[in-house]
Amino acid sequence: MTEFRKYDTQMRSPGRMPPAGTWDCQIHVFGDPEKYPVRSGAAYAPFADATIETALKMHEAIGVAKGVIVQSTVHGTDHSILYDGLARAGGAYRGVAIVNDTISDKELERLHEAGVRGARFNFWKQLNIAPDPDEFLRSLERIKPFGWHAKIHSAKDEWLDIKDLLTKIDIPVVIDHLGHPDLSLGSDQPAVRMLLDLLRNENWWVLVSNADRVSSMDRGYDDVVPLIQTYLDHAPDRALWCTDWPHVQYTKRMPDEAELLELLYKAVPDDGLLRKILVDNPEKFFGSST
């Protein structure tokens, strides 16, 4: 894993700026590979120049006031870049770590003090970092005293493989990126039905993001609007949004972040619901950071 890609830093503002106080609930940050080495077995090569400084400029351009830095799988449990990113971003940003048995209790305390408020568990097999089920349950118990949430990242029918495990979660939990479904199967597919059932529980939340990835379109993404709306019909008060900048492992034309906001506007024409997703829900979920 020696190749490091260059990120296209061109940015634009959306045609309509989002509400004041808008959150971007997931970005990844990268940096100098000599300072932040990639773990053995990483699934992709990061953008070495997609730094926290570039992310903050992107947020300014699209009208985002607060954000969440999520530890990338390429760095595993070496959270050096997460600590540095949170320190650079300041108090308006939160963090999400990767937690397993190698993380000490002292490290959990340090992560919390730095602004971390959740742990991401990457069950998507292609990322080569899926947790052992018993270790996952131990990690949930360890983060519970801090009031953290769990973030579950999986895709398509791989969700069905962990169904029984997910029913054991008794802390706040987020479905990552609409569950990365197979859009060609529509909303009435087993994995989506399972996730919608989980959203009947008050501790389950959903990140209505990465719709552009599952869309069959390179622009506009009209075909994914009904799926976004299906999730919002089930949990309008427990929906969050993110850019997922800088869009790692992207296999088609990469959108700019303004397009992703404009897609959300298309799916959510009601200004009250839009404000819930972008401002009120994340303030409630992550806690006021200012």
N, C-alpha and C positions, 0 to 999 in steps of 0.2 A: 504494500500500500504506500507507494512512494510518489504517486502522481497527485499534484494539487492543482485544482482548476481555478481559473479566473472568473470572478463574478461580474456580470454586467451591472454597473452601478448607476446606469441611467434611471432617473426617477421622474414621475409626474404626479400632480395632485389630481384627485378625482373631480369630476364635473360638479359634484356637490360635496362639500366637506361634511364629515360625520359630526354627531353631537359633541359638544364640549365634554371632556372627561372620558373619551373613548379609550377602551383597552384593546390591545392586541395580545391575546392570551397564549400565543406560542410563537417564539422565534428561536432559532439556533444561532449561536455565534461561534466563529472560528478565529484563527490567528496564525501567527508564525509557527510552522510545524516544528521548529527547533525548540520553541518554548512550550508548545502544546502538542506533544506527539500523539499520533493515531495509534490506537490499540491494535494488537495482533488480531487478525480475523475480522477487522472492520468491513462492513458491507459496501462501503462506497468511499470515494475520495472527496474530501470536503473542499469548499471554496476558501482557500487560505486568506483571501482578502475580504471575506464577508465578516468583518469585525464588528464589535459593539459600536464603534464610532460610526460605521456605515449604517448600522441598524438604526441608530438614533437619528441620523439624517433622513433616513427613509420614513421614520415615524413622524418627523416634523413635516415632511412633504405631504403626507396623506392625512394629517390631523389627528394622530394618535398621541394621547397624553401619558398613558401608562401601559406597561407591558410585562410579559412573563418570559423569562429566559429559561428554556428547557434544555437540560443537558443532552447533548447529542450522543447517539450510540457509538460514534467513532471514538469518543473519549472515555467511554465506559464509566467506571467509578472514580476516575481521576478528575476531580471537580475543580481543578486549578482555574480553568477557563471560566467556569460558572462563578466562582468567587470574584475573579477579576472583572467579569462583565457586570455583576451586580454592584460592585464598588464603583465602577465607572458610570453606570446608569443612574445611581442615586436611589433615594427612597421611594420613588414612584414605580419601581419595578420589583417584581417578585421572581422567585426561582423555583424550578422543579428539578429534582435530583434523580439519579439512578441509585437505588438502594438494594443491597443484598447482604449476605452474611459477612462479607469482607469489610463492611462499613461499621466502625466502632460506635459505641454510644457517645463517646466524646465527639466524634465526627458529626453525628446527627445534631448534637447541640450546637456545634460550630456552624453547620449548614443553616440551622434555624435562625441563629443570630445574624447570619448574612442576608436573610430574607427569603430563604427557601420555605415553601408552604405545601409542597407535594412531592410525590415520588412517581416516576413513570416506569411502568412495567411493559416491556416490549415483547409481546408474545408472537408478533409477526415473524414467522420463521426465517424469512429472507434477510432479517437484520442480524442473525447469528448471535443473539444475546438473550434468548428466552429464559426466564427464570424457572427453576425447579418448583413444582407446586408447593412442596412443604416449605421451601425457602421463601416463596412468595407470601404464604400465610404468616410465617414468622416476621417478615418485614412489615406486614400490615399491623401486626401487634406492636412492633417497635415504633412505628411512626404515629400510632394512635395518640399517645400522651402529648404529642406536640400539636395536635389538632390538624394534622396534615390530611390532604386528600390523596387518593390513588388515581393514577391516570393509566388507562388500559389501552394499549396499542396493538391491534390485530387487524385482520383483513378477511373479507369474503367468508367462506365457510370455515376458516380456521377459528372463528368465534365459537362455532358449535363444539369444537374440541375442548373448550375451557368453560362450557356452560355451567357445569356443576361447581367448578371452582369459584366462578363469579358470584354465585348465590350466597357464598360464605362471607362476602365483603359487608362489613357493618359500619364503615366510615364513608364520608363523601367520596364519590368516585365519578370520573369523567370518561365517557366513550370518546376516544380520539377520532377526529376527522370523519364523522358520520359512519365510522366502522369500515371505511374503504370497501364498500360493497361492489358487486358486479352490477353496474347500472343497467346492463342489457336485460337483467332479470326483474327490474322494477322494484317497487317497495314490498311486494308480496313474495319475498324470497325468505327461506328459513332464517338466514343470519339477521336480516333486518327485522323480521317478526320477533326474533329472540331479543334483539336490542330494544325494540319498542316495548316489549313486555317488561324488561328491566327498568325502563323509564317510568313505569307505573310506581316504582318505589321512590320515595322522596329523597333518598340519598344519591340517586343516580342523575347525572348531568350529561350533556352532550355538547361536543365542540362541532359547530356547523361550519366546517372548513374542509379544504382539499376537494371541494366539489369540482373544481376545475380539473383535477387529476382524473376523476372517474368519468367525467364527461367525454363523449365521443367527439366533441367539437374543440377546435383550437382557439375560438373566440366566442364571446357571448355566453356560451354554456347554458343555453335555454333548456336543454334536455335534462338538466339536473335540478332545475328549480322545483319541480314537484316533489323530489326526494327531500330537499331542504324543508319544504313546507310540511311534509309528513312528520318529520321529526319535531318541528315547531308546534304542530297541532297537539303533540303528545306532551311536550314539556316546555311551554313558552317561558316559564319562570326559571327554568334550569338549563337554558341554552347559552352558550358562549361562542365567541368568534375569534379567529386568528388569521394572520397572513401565512403562517408557516414559513416565513422568510428564513433562508434564501433559497428554498425550493430544491432541496437535494434529491438526487435520483429522479430527476424530471426527464421524461422520455419524449416529450413533444414540445411545441412552441411554448416557451416559458412566459407566463403573464407578468405584467407589472402589478404592484400591490394596489394601485388605484382600480384596476379592473376587478380585483377581488372584492373590494368594497362595493363597486357598482353592481356586481353579481348579487351581493347581499341585498342591496337596495331593490333589485328586481324581484327577489324572492320575498322581500318583506316591505310591501308598499305602505304599511301602517307605521306612522312615525312613532307612535307609542311603543309598539313592539320592538321597533328598531332600537329605540333608546334602551329598552330592557336588555337586549342582547349585547349592545356595545358598552353600556355604562352601568346600569343598575344591577344586572345579574353578576357581572364580574366584581363589582364593589362588594356585593354581599358575599360572594364566594371566596375572594382572596382577602377581604378586609381592606378598609381604606388604607392606602399607602402614603398618604400625605397628611 
